[in-house]
């Protein structure tokens, strides 16, 4: 999701240096402007936080059903970013 979001931002001429900056710029440039539905911003934010918890918090655990739902959201997110890039920047996949 990070790389897909980065691609969408880059297509608009925006580069970022961190996950936090990406989350913020994605929200400002795409979610608040209505270019991309709000649910994608929520998913990006939540899954970024969960990934960081999984990487750095030794007491974090994930349930199978939650992980499965997260993977489905990530897959949908990627399809939406591809759709956006194809529709708005004529980038084919």
N, CA, C and O atoms as a Tinker XYZ file with bonds, in Angstrom:
   372  protein
     1  N      0.828000   -1.178000    0.000000    73     2
     2  CA     0.000000    0.000000    0.000000    64     1     3
     3  C      0.880000    1.251000    0.000000    63     2     4     5
     4  O      0.545000    2.254000   -0.631000    81     3
     5  N      2.008000    1.182000    0.714000    73     3     6
     6  CA     2.930000    2.318000    0.743000    64     5     7
     7  C      3.399000    2.654000   -0.664000    63     6     8     9
     8  O      3.375000    3.817000   -1.066000    81     7
     9  N      3.822000    1.649000   -1.410000    73     7    10
    10  CA     4.355000    1.894000   -2.742000    64     9    11
    11  C      3.262000    2.332000   -3.716000    63    10    12    13
    12  O      3.511000    3.167000   -4.585000    81    11
    13  N      2.077000    1.789000   -3.583000    73    11    14
    14  CA     0.969000    2.212000   -4.444000    64    13    15
    15  C      0.601000    3.663000   -4.151000    63    14    16    17
    16  O      0.355000    4.442000   -5.073000    81    15
    17  N      0.563000    4.024000   -2.884000    73    15    18
    18  CA     0.276000    5.410000   -2.508000    64    17    19
    19  C      1.373000    6.337000   -2.998000    63    18    20    21
    20  O      1.099000    7.439000   -3.474000    81    19
    21  N      2.614000    5.887000   -2.882000    73    19    22
    22  CA     3.743000    6.680000   -3.380000    64    21    23
    23  C      3.630000    6.904000   -4.879000    63    22    24    25
    24  O      3.916000    7.997000   -5.367000    81    23
    25  N      3.215000    5.877000   -5.612000    73    23    26
    26  CA     3.058000    5.996000   -7.066000    64    25    27
    27  C      1.993000    7.022000   -7.421000    63    26    28    29
    28  O      2.175000    7.817000   -8.343000    81    27
    29  N      0.888000    7.006000   -6.697000    73    27    30
    30  CA    -0.190000    7.957000   -6.956000    64    29    31
    31  C      0.292000    9.378000   -6.663000    63    30    32    33
    32  O      0.041000   10.298000   -7.441000    81    31
    33  N      0.983000    9.549000   -5.543000    73    31    34
    34  CA     1.519000   10.873000   -5.216000    64    33    35
    35  C      2.546000   11.313000   -6.263000    63    34    36    37
    36  O      2.526000   12.458000   -6.715000    81    35
    37  N      3.432000   10.409000   -6.640000    73    35    38
    38  CA     4.459000   10.739000   -7.626000    64    37    39
    39  C      3.840000   11.141000   -8.968000    63    38    40    41
    40  O      4.337000   12.049000   -9.635000    81    39
    41  N      2.777000   10.479000   -9.356000    73    39    42
    42  CA     2.084000   10.825000  -10.594000    64    41    43
    43  C      1.574000   12.261000  -10.560000    63    42    44    45
    44  O      1.394000   12.888000  -11.604000    81    43
    45  N      1.345000   12.776000   -9.361000    73    43    46
    46  CA     0.886000   14.159000   -9.183000    64    45    47
    47  C      2.059000   15.100000   -8.899000    63    46    48    49
    48  O      1.854000   16.279000   -8.609000    81    47
    49  N      3.298000   14.577000   -8.983000    73    47    50
    50  CA     4.481000   15.399000   -8.772000    64    49    51
    51  C      4.876000   15.582000   -7.319000    63    50    52    53
    52  O      5.593000   16.526000   -6.987000    81    51
    53  N      4.414000   14.685000   -6.439000    73    51    54
    54  CA     4.669000   14.811000   -5.005000    64    53    55
    55  C      5.536000   13.649000   -4.537000    63    54    56    57
    56  O      5.220000   12.487000   -4.795000    81    55
    57  N      6.619000   13.963000   -3.855000    73    55    58
    58  CA     7.447000   12.922000   -3.246000    64    57    59
    59  C      7.457000   13.127000   -1.735000    63    58    60    61
    60  O      7.319000   14.250000   -1.250000    81    59
    61  N      7.620000   12.044000   -1.007000    73    59    62
    62  CA     7.667000   12.083000    0.454000    64    61    63
    63  C      8.840000   11.238000    0.931000    63    62    64    65
    64  O      9.361000   10.398000    0.197000    81    63
    65  N      9.241000   11.476000    2.164000    73    63    66
    66  CA    10.412000   10.798000    2.707000    64    65    67
    67  C     10.084000    9.757000    3.776000    63    66    68    69
    68  O     10.961000    8.989000    4.170000    81    67
    69  N      8.843000    9.718000    4.248000    73    67    70
    70  CA     8.527000    8.792000    5.338000    64    69    71
    71  C      7.104000    8.275000    5.199000    63    70    72    73
    72  O      6.299000    8.813000    4.438000    81    71
    73  N      6.812000    7.221000    5.951000    73    71    74
    74  CA     5.457000    6.675000    5.959000    64    73    75
    75  C      4.461000    7.692000    6.510000    63    74    76    77
    76  O      3.348000    7.817000    5.999000    81    75
    77  N      4.857000    8.408000    7.538000    73    75    78
    78  CA     3.961000    9.410000    8.126000    64    77    79
    79  C      3.669000   10.535000    7.144000    63    78    80    81
    80  O      2.526000   10.975000    7.021000    81    79
    81  N      4.692000   11.000000    6.447000    73    79    82
    82  CA     4.497000   12.054000    5.456000    64    81    83
    83  C      3.606000   11.561000    4.321000    63    82    84    85
    84  O      2.768000   12.305000    3.813000    81    83
    85  N      3.794000   10.303000    3.927000    73    83    86
    86  CA     2.961000    9.733000    2.871000    64    85    87
    87  C      1.502000    9.714000    3.305000    63    86    88    89
    88  O      0.619000   10.118000    2.548000    81    87
    89  N      1.253000    9.247000    4.512000    73    87    90
    90  CA    -0.111000    9.180000    5.025000    64    89    91
    91  C     -0.742000   10.570000    5.040000    63    90    92    93
    92  O     -1.893000   10.737000    4.637000    81    91
    93  N      0.004000   11.555000    5.498000    73    91    94
    94  CA    -0.513000   12.922000    5.566000    64    93    95
    95  C     -0.770000   13.517000    4.186000    63    94    96    97
    96  O     -1.830000   14.097000    3.950000    81    95
    97  N      0.183000   13.379000    3.279000    73    95    98
    98  CA     0.022000   13.943000    1.937000    64    97    99
    99  C     -1.076000   13.238000    1.164000    63    98   100   101
   100  O     -1.827000   13.879000    0.427000    81    99
   101  N     -1.178000   11.932000    1.321000    73    99   102
   102  CA    -2.232000   11.182000    0.649000    64   101   103
   103  C     -3.594000   11.703000    1.121000    63   102   104   105
   104  O     -4.503000   11.911000    0.317000    81   103
   105  N     -3.719000   11.906000    2.418000    73   103   106
   106  CA    -4.964000   12.431000    2.968000    64   105   107
   107  C     -5.280000   13.820000    2.450000    63   106   108   109
   108  O     -6.418000   14.099000    2.072000    81   107
   109  N     -4.286000   14.691000    2.431000    73   107   110
   110  CA    -4.496000   16.069000    1.980000    64   109   111
   111  C     -4.813000   16.155000    0.492000    63   110   112   113
   112  O     -5.732000   16.867000    0.087000    81   111
   113  N     -4.056000   15.434000   -0.314000    73   111   114
   114  CA    -4.167000   15.573000   -1.768000    64   113   115
   115  C     -5.257000   14.726000   -2.418000    63   114   116   117
   116  O     -5.752000   15.066000   -3.493000    81   115
   117  N     -5.627000   13.633000   -1.774000    73   115   118
   118  CA    -6.574000   12.731000   -2.425000    64   117   119
   119  C     -7.861000   12.512000   -1.648000    63   118   120   121
   120  O     -8.939000   12.462000   -2.240000    81   119
   121  N     -7.765000   12.381000   -0.344000    73   119   122
   122  CA    -8.956000   12.106000    0.448000    64   121   123
   123  C     -9.745000   13.387000    0.683000    63   122   124   125
   124  O    -10.947000   13.430000    0.419000    81   123
   125  N     -9.088000   14.420000    1.172000    73   123   126
   126  CA    -9.794000   15.679000    1.460000    64   125   127
   127  C    -10.330000   16.344000    0.207000    63   126   128   129
   128  O    -11.319000   17.074000    0.269000    81   127
   129  N     -9.701000   16.107000   -0.916000    73   127   130
   130  CA   -10.164000   16.696000   -2.175000    64   129   131
   131  C    -11.237000   15.853000   -2.852000    63   130   132   133
   132  O    -11.847000   16.289000   -3.828000    81   131
   133  N    -11.469000   14.650000   -2.340000    73   131   134
   134  CA   -12.478000   13.776000   -2.925000    64   133   135
   135  C    -12.026000   13.026000   -4.159000    63   134   136   137
   136  O    -12.847000   12.385000   -4.816000    81   135
   137  N    -10.747000   13.086000   -4.497000    73   135   138
   138  CA   -10.243000   12.346000   -5.660000    64   137   139
   139  C    -10.312000   10.841000   -5.420000    63   138   140   141
   140  O    -10.514000   10.061000   -6.350000    81   139
   141  N    -10.142000   10.448000   -4.163000    73   139   142
   142  CA   -10.182000    9.043000   -3.771000    64   141   143
   143  C    -11.078000    8.930000   -2.541000    63   142   144   145
   144  O    -11.040000    9.787000   -1.658000    81   143
   145  N    -11.882000    7.873000   -2.487000    73   143   146
   146  CA   -12.831000    7.682000   -1.384000    64   145   147
   147  C    -12.142000    7.642000   -0.019000    63   146   148   149
   148  O    -11.009000    7.175000    0.107000    81   147
   149  N    -12.841000    8.134000    0.990000    73   147   150
   150  CA   -12.308000    8.228000    2.350000    64   149   151
   151  C    -11.878000    6.887000    2.926000    63   150   152   153
   152  O    -10.919000    6.820000    3.695000    81   151
   153  N    -12.585000    5.815000    2.557000    73   151   154
   154  CA   -12.248000    4.513000    3.151000    64   153   155
   155  C    -10.803000    4.118000    2.846000    63   154   156   157
   156  O    -10.166000    3.442000    3.654000    81   155
   157  N    -10.284000    4.529000    1.699000    73   155   158
   158  CA    -8.911000    4.171000    1.349000    64   157   159
   159  C     -7.907000    4.891000    2.243000    63   158   160   161
   160  O     -6.868000    4.327000    2.585000    81   159
   161  N     -8.202000    6.107000    2.617000    73   159   162
   162  CA    -7.360000    6.827000    3.560000    64   161   163
   163  C     -7.392000    6.196000    4.939000    63   162   164   165
   164  O     -6.364000    6.101000    5.610000    81   163
   165  N     -8.576000    5.765000    5.362000    73   163   166
   166  CA    -8.700000    5.085000    6.659000    64   165   167
   167  C     -7.923000    3.782000    6.648000    63   166   168   169
   168  O     -7.218000    3.471000    7.609000    81   167
   169  N     -8.044000    3.016000    5.572000    73   167   170
   170  CA    -7.332000    1.745000    5.483000    64   169   171
   171  C     -5.824000    1.971000    5.507000    63   170   172   173
   172  O     -5.103000    1.275000    6.222000    81   171
   173  N     -5.348000    2.936000    4.735000    73   171   174
   174  CA    -3.914000    3.213000    4.689000    64   173   175
   175  C     -3.399000    3.574000    6.082000    63   174   176   177
   176  O     -2.358000    3.076000    6.511000    81   175
   177  N     -4.114000    4.425000    6.771000    73   175   178
   178  CA    -3.705000    4.860000    8.099000    64   177   179
   179  C     -3.710000    3.709000    9.101000    63   178   180   181
   180  O     -2.744000    3.512000    9.838000    81   179
   181  N     -4.801000    2.957000    9.123000    73   179   182
   182  CA    -4.928000    1.861000   10.084000    64   181   183
   183  C     -3.903000    0.771000    9.828000    63   182   184   185
   184  O     -3.251000    0.298000   10.760000    81   183
   185  N     -3.757000    0.369000    8.577000    73   183   186
   186  CA    -2.833000   -0.720000    8.277000    64   185   187
   187  C     -1.381000   -0.298000    8.451000    63   186   188   189
   188  O     -0.540000   -1.136000    8.779000    81   187
   189  N     -1.061000    0.975000    8.243000    73   187   190
   190  CA     0.283000    1.474000    8.548000    64   189   191
   191  C      0.555000    1.324000   10.037000    63   190   192   193
   192  O      1.614000    0.844000   10.441000    81   191
   193  N     -0.411000    1.738000   10.848000    73   191   194
   194  CA    -0.243000    1.635000   12.299000    64   193   195
   195  C     -0.127000    0.173000   12.737000    63   194   196   197
   196  O      0.704000   -0.153000   13.585000    81   195
   197  N     -0.942000   -0.697000   12.173000    73   195   198
   198  CA    -0.881000   -2.112000   12.541000    64   197   199
   199  C      0.445000   -2.741000   12.109000    63   198   200   201
   200  O      1.006000   -3.570000   12.825000    81   199
   201  N      0.935000   -2.349000   10.954000    73   199   202
   202  CA     2.225000   -2.880000   10.502000    64   201   203
   203  C      3.335000   -2.441000   11.448000    63   202   204   205
   204  O      4.198000   -3.241000   11.813000    81   203
   205  N      3.314000   -1.176000   11.843000    73   203   206
   206  CA     4.333000   -0.692000   12.772000    64   205   207
   207  C      4.229000   -1.393000   14.122000    63   206   208   209
   208  O      5.248000   -1.735000   14.723000    81   207
   209  N      3.016000   -1.609000   14.600000    73   207   210
   210  CA     2.839000   -2.344000   15.854000    64   209   211
   211  C      3.404000   -3.752000   15.730000    63   210   212   213
   212  O      4.081000   -4.235000   16.638000    81   211
   213  N      3.131000   -4.404000   14.620000    73   211   214
   214  CA     3.641000   -5.750000   14.399000    64   213   215
   215  C      5.151000   -5.790000   14.323000    63   214   216   217
   216  O      5.772000   -6.753000   14.772000    81   215
   217  N      5.749000   -4.752000   13.759000    73   215   218
   218  CA     7.207000   -4.697000   13.618000    64   217   219
   219  C      7.913000   -4.358000   14.927000    63   218   220   221
   220  O      8.984000   -4.896000   15.210000    81   219
   221  N      7.325000   -3.475000   15.725000    73   219   222
   222  CA     8.062000   -2.907000   16.844000    64   221   223
   223  C      7.511000   -3.215000   18.230000    63   222   224   225
   224  O      8.222000   -3.018000   19.215000    81   223
   225  N      6.296000   -3.682000   18.342000    73   223   226
   226  CA     5.698000   -3.966000   19.647000    64   225   227
   227  C      5.708000   -5.477000   19.866000    63   226   228   229
   228  O      5.003000   -6.208000   19.172000    81   227
   229  N      6.492000   -5.940000   20.813000    73   227   230
   230  CA     6.659000   -7.387000   21.005000    64   229   231
   231  C      5.388000   -8.056000   21.538000    63   230   232   233
   232  O      5.283000   -9.282000   21.497000    81   231
   233  N      4.440000   -7.292000   22.027000    73   231   234
   234  CA     3.217000   -7.865000   22.581000    64   233   235
   235  C      2.048000   -7.848000   21.601000    63   234   236   237
   236  O      0.936000   -8.233000   21.963000    81   235
   237  N      2.281000   -7.410000   20.379000    73   235   238
   238  CA     1.215000   -7.358000   19.378000    64   237   239
   239  C      1.006000   -8.731000   18.756000    63   238   240   241
   240  O      1.963000   -9.419000   18.401000    81   239
   241  N     -0.239000   -9.112000   18.632000    73   239   242
   242  CA    -0.571000  -10.339000   17.909000    64   241   243
   243  C     -1.768000  -10.048000   17.018000    63   242   244   245
   244  O     -2.521000   -9.102000   17.254000    81   243
   245  N     -1.930000  -10.865000   16.003000    73   243   246
   246  CA    -3.010000  -10.686000   15.045000    64   245   247
   247  C     -3.798000  -11.974000   14.928000    63   246   248   249
   248  O     -3.236000  -13.070000   14.929000    81   247
   249  N     -5.090000  -11.828000   14.829000    73   247   250
   250  CA    -5.969000  -12.973000   14.608000    64   249   251
   251  C     -6.048000  -13.261000   13.111000    63   250   252   253
   252  O     -5.914000  -12.359000   12.283000    81   251
   253  N     -6.263000  -14.513000   12.784000    73   251   254
   254  CA    -6.339000  -14.935000   11.389000    64   253   255
   255  C     -7.389000  -14.139000   10.622000    63   254   256   257
   256  O     -7.104000  -13.636000    9.535000    81   255
   257  N     -8.582000  -14.019000   11.161000    73   255   258
   258  CA    -9.668000  -13.330000   10.457000    64   257   259
   259  C     -9.348000  -11.859000   10.232000    63   258   260   261
   260  O     -9.691000  -11.302000    9.190000    81   259
   261  N     -8.690000  -11.223000   11.209000    73   259   262
   262  CA    -8.293000   -9.824000   11.048000    64   261   263
   263  C     -7.246000   -9.684000    9.948000    63   262   264   265
   264  O     -7.321000   -8.782000    9.113000    81   263
   265  N     -6.278000  -10.580000    9.958000    73   263   266
   266  CA    -5.235000  -10.545000    8.938000    64   265   267
   267  C     -5.835000  -10.781000    7.552000    63   266   268   269
   268  O     -5.456000  -10.118000    6.588000    81   267
   269  N     -6.751000  -11.706000    7.457000    73   267   270
   270  CA    -7.408000  -11.993000    6.175000    64   269   271
   271  C     -8.163000  -10.757000    5.688000    63   270   272   273
   272  O     -8.075000  -10.411000    4.510000    81   271
   273  N     -8.893000  -10.093000    6.561000    73   271   274
   274  CA    -9.633000   -8.881000    6.188000    64   273   275
   275  C     -8.667000   -7.775000    5.767000    63   274   276   277
   276  O     -8.944000   -7.033000    4.824000    81   275
   277  N     -7.544000   -7.664000    6.457000    73   275   278
   278  CA    -6.548000   -6.648000    6.100000    64   277   279
   279  C     -5.958000   -6.909000    4.721000    63   278   280   281
   280  O     -5.740000   -5.975000    3.949000    81   279
   281  N     -5.703000   -8.160000    4.412000    73   279   282
   282  CA    -5.174000   -8.515000    3.090000    64   281   283
   283  C     -6.186000   -8.179000    2.009000    63   282   284   285
   284  O     -5.819000   -7.678000    0.946000    81   283
   285  N     -7.448000   -8.450000    2.271000    73   283   286
   286  CA    -8.496000   -8.117000    1.300000    64   285   287
   287  C     -8.591000   -6.606000    1.089000    63   286   288   289
   288  O     -8.760000   -6.144000   -0.039000    81   287
   289  N     -8.483000   -5.835000    2.178000    73   287   290
   290  CA    -8.503000   -4.381000    2.046000    64   289   291
   291  C     -7.291000   -3.899000    1.252000    63   290   292   293
   292  O     -7.413000   -3.028000    0.391000    81   291
   293  N     -6.137000   -4.462000    1.541000    73   291   294
   294  CA    -4.923000   -4.065000    0.820000    64   293   295
   295  C     -5.054000   -4.372000   -0.669000    63   294   296   297
   296  O     -4.643000   -3.568000   -1.506000    81   295
   297  N     -5.617000   -5.520000   -1.001000    73   295   298
   298  CA    -5.818000   -5.890000   -2.400000    64   297   299
   299  C     -6.778000   -4.910000   -3.081000    63   298   300   301
   300  O     -6.528000   -4.474000   -4.204000    81   299
   301  N     -7.856000   -4.571000   -2.412000    73   299   302
   302  CA    -8.812000   -3.603000   -2.954000    64   301   303
   303  C     -8.154000   -2.234000   -3.110000    63   302   304   305
   304  O     -8.372000   -1.544000   -4.106000    81   303
   305  N     -7.354000   -1.849000   -2.128000    73   303   306
   306  CA    -6.624000   -0.583000   -2.179000    64   305   307
   307  C     -5.729000   -0.539000   -3.423000    63   306   308   309
   308  O     -5.727000    0.454000   -4.150000    81   307
   309  N     -4.976000   -1.603000   -3.665000    73   307   310
   310  CA    -4.084000   -1.650000   -4.826000    64   309   311
   311  C     -4.861000   -1.536000   -6.131000    63   310   312   313
   312  O     -4.445000   -0.824000   -7.045000    81   311
   313  N     -5.976000   -2.229000   -6.216000    73   311   314
   314  CA    -6.804000   -2.126000   -7.424000    64   313   315
   315  C     -7.301000   -0.701000   -7.633000    63   314   316   317
   316  O     -7.344000   -0.219000   -8.765000    81   315
   317  N     -7.680000   -0.022000   -6.546000    73   315   318
   318  CA    -8.159000    1.356000   -6.657000    64   317   319
   319  C     -7.047000    2.299000   -7.091000    63   318   320   321
   320  O     -7.289000    3.202000   -7.891000    81   319
   321  N     -5.844000    2.111000   -6.585000    73   319   322
   322  CA    -4.735000    2.974000   -6.991000    64   321   323
   323  C     -4.402000    2.748000   -8.469000    63   322   324   325
   324  O     -4.099000    3.698000   -9.191000    81   323
   325  N     -4.460000    1.499000   -8.912000    73   323   326
   326  CA    -4.246000    1.210000  -10.332000    64   325   327
   327  C     -5.324000    1.873000  -11.179000    63   326   328   329
   328  O     -5.031000    2.449000  -12.226000    81   327
   329  N     -6.568000    1.790000  -10.724000    73   327   330
   330  CA    -7.672000    2.422000  -11.452000    64   329   331
   331  C     -7.447000    3.927000  -11.539000    63   330   332   333
   332  O     -7.619000    4.524000  -12.601000    81   331
   333  N     -7.066000    4.533000  -10.429000    73   331   334
   334  CA    -6.834000    5.973000  -10.414000    64   333   335
   335  C     -5.721000    6.358000  -11.390000    63   334   336   337
   336  O     -5.868000    7.306000  -12.161000    81   335
   337  N     -4.618000    5.628000  -11.356000    73   335   338
   338  CA    -3.498000    5.939000  -12.242000    64   337   339
   339  C     -3.861000    5.733000  -13.711000    63   338   340   341
   340  O     -3.447000    6.514000  -14.568000    81   339
   341  N     -4.623000    4.697000  -14.002000    73   339   342
   342  CA    -5.050000    4.444000  -15.378000    64   341   343
   343  C     -6.000000    5.535000  -15.849000    63   342   344   345
   344  O     -5.838000    6.075000  -16.943000    81   343
   345  N     -6.972000    5.852000  -15.039000    73   343   346
   346  CA    -7.996000    6.824000  -15.412000    64   345   347
   347  C     -7.440000    8.251000  -15.486000    63   346   348   349
   348  O     -7.796000    8.995000  -16.400000    81   347
   349  N     -6.593000    8.638000  -14.562000    73   347   350
   350  CA    -6.164000   10.022000  -14.462000    64   349   351
   351  C     -4.802000   10.323000  -15.060000    63   350   352   353
   352  O     -4.492000   11.479000  -15.346000    81   351
   353  N     -3.978000    9.285000  -15.252000    73   351   354
   354  CA    -2.643000    9.503000  -15.765000    64   353   355
   355  C     -2.302000    8.587000  -16.933000    63   354   356   357
   356  O     -1.166000    8.574000  -17.406000    81   355
   357  N     -3.275000    7.830000  -17.391000    73   355   358
   358  CA    -3.112000    6.938000  -18.547000    64   357   359
   359  C     -1.940000    5.974000  -18.399000    63   358   360   361
   360  O     -1.225000    5.673000  -19.355000    81   359
   361  N     -1.771000    5.500000  -17.157000    73   359   362
   362  CA    -0.746000    4.498000  -16.881000    64   361   363
   363  C     -1.436000    3.139000  -16.895000    63   362   364   365
   364  O     -2.351000    2.889000  -16.110000    81   363
   365  N     -0.994000    2.273000  -17.783000    73   363   366
   366  CA    -1.615000    0.954000  -17.912000    64   365   367
   367  C     -0.804000   -0.091000  -17.148000    63   366   368   369
   368  O      0.419000   -0.012000  -17.036000    81   367
   369  N     -1.538000   -1.068000  -16.629000    73   367   370
   370  CA    -0.916000   -2.149000  -15.869000    64   369   371
   371  C     -1.181000   -3.471000  -16.541000    63   370   372
   372  O     -0.739000   -4.511000  -16.054000    81   371
